[in-house]
Amino acid sequence: MSFVESEVKGYLLVVHPSSLLSALAGLFETSWRAALPMHLNDRVPCGLQPVHRRILELLSTGVTDDTIAELLGISRRTLSRHVEALNARAGSVTRFQMALYAARNGWI
C-alpha cells in the first residue's frame, strides 16, 4: 500500500499529490509559522563562547539536557558546568532568569 505516489524520471523523483502528502505539507507549514529563529540577530555577543551560544539556542528549543549534551558531543556533567557558567555570567539563579537576561542582552 503506497501513501505517496512517486516515480523516477531520469535523475528526478516526481511526487504526485496525495492526502498524506497534503497532510504532511500542512503540518510543516503550521510548524514553520510557529517556529522561532535560532539566531534572533546577526550580532555575536562580545565574549560569549560559541558553545555557550549554542547551548542557549538549544535550551530555547525546549530539548532536554541529555539531548543537548548528545548533540554537542559532551557529557551531561560538562553541560551542567557550562550552564552554571552562563548563570554566573548572567547573575541568575534559574534558567528562566538566565533566558530573560540572554534575550535582553543580545545573547540569543
C-alpha positions in Angstrom: 0.0 0.0 0.0 1.5 3.3 -1.1 0.6 6.6 0.7 2.6 8.8 -1.6 2.8 8.1 -5.3 6.1 8.7 -6.9 8.1 7.8 -10.0 11.6 8.2 -11.1 12.2 10.0 -14.4 15.9 10.1 -15.2 17.5 11.8 -12.2 14.3 13.4 -10.9 11.9 12.0 -8.3 8.3 13.1 -9.2 5.9 13.0 -6.3 2.2 13.0 -7.1 -0.3 14.7 -4.9 -2.0 12.5 -2.2 -3.9 13.0 1.0 -0.8 12.0 3.1 1.4 14.4 1.2 -1.1 17.2 1.8 -1.3 16.4 5.5 2.5 16.4 5.8 2.8 19.7 3.9 0.1 21.3 6.2 1.9 20.0 9.3 5.2 21.5 8.0 3.6 24.9 7.2 1.9 25.0 10.7 5.2 24.2 12.4 7.2 26.7 10.3 4.8 29.5 11.2 5.0 28.7 14.9 8.8 28.3 14.9 11.3 30.7 16.4 14.5 31.7 14.8 17.7 30.1 16.2 19.5 33.5 15.8 17.4 36.5 16.7 20.0 38.8 15.4 23.3 38.7 13.5 25.3 40.2 16.2 27.7 37.8 18.1 27.7 38.7 21.8 31.1 40.0 22.9 33.0 37.4 24.8 30.3 34.7 24.7 31.9 31.4 23.8 30.4 29.6 20.7 29.5 26.6 22.8 27.6 28.8 25.3 25.7 30.5 22.4 24.8 27.0 21.0 23.6 25.8 24.5 21.4 28.9 24.8 19.9 28.2 21.3 19.2 24.6 22.2 17.8 25.5 25.6 15.4 27.9 23.8 14.0 25.0 21.7 13.0 23.1 24.8 15.0 20.0 24.3 16.3 18.0 27.3 19.7 18.4 28.8 20.5 14.8 27.7 19.7 15.7 24.1 21.7 18.9 24.3 24.7 17.0 25.6 24.3 14.4 22.9 24.1 17.0 20.1 27.1 18.8 21.4 29.1 15.6 22.0 29.7 16.4 25.6 28.8 14.7 28.9 25.8 15.8 30.9 28.2 17.0 33.7 30.1 19.2 31.2 26.8 20.6 30.0 25.9 21.4 33.7 29.2 23.2 34.1 28.5 25.3 31.0 25.0 26.2 32.2 26.4 27.1 35.7 28.9 29.4 34.0 26.1 31.0 32.0 24.1 31.5 35.1 27.1 33.1 36.9 27.8 35.4 34.0 24.1 36.5 33.8 23.9 36.8 37.6 20.9 34.5 37.6 19.8 31.6 39.8 17.3 29.9 37.5 17.2 29.1 33.8 14.3 31.3 33.3 16.2 34.3 34.7 19.2 33.3 32.5 16.9 33.2 29.5 15.5 36.7 30.2 19.0 38.1 30.6 20.2 36.4 27.4 17.3 37.8 25.4 17.6 41.3 26.9 21.3 41.4 26.4 21.5 40.1 22.8 23.0 36.7 23.7 20.3 35.0 21.5 
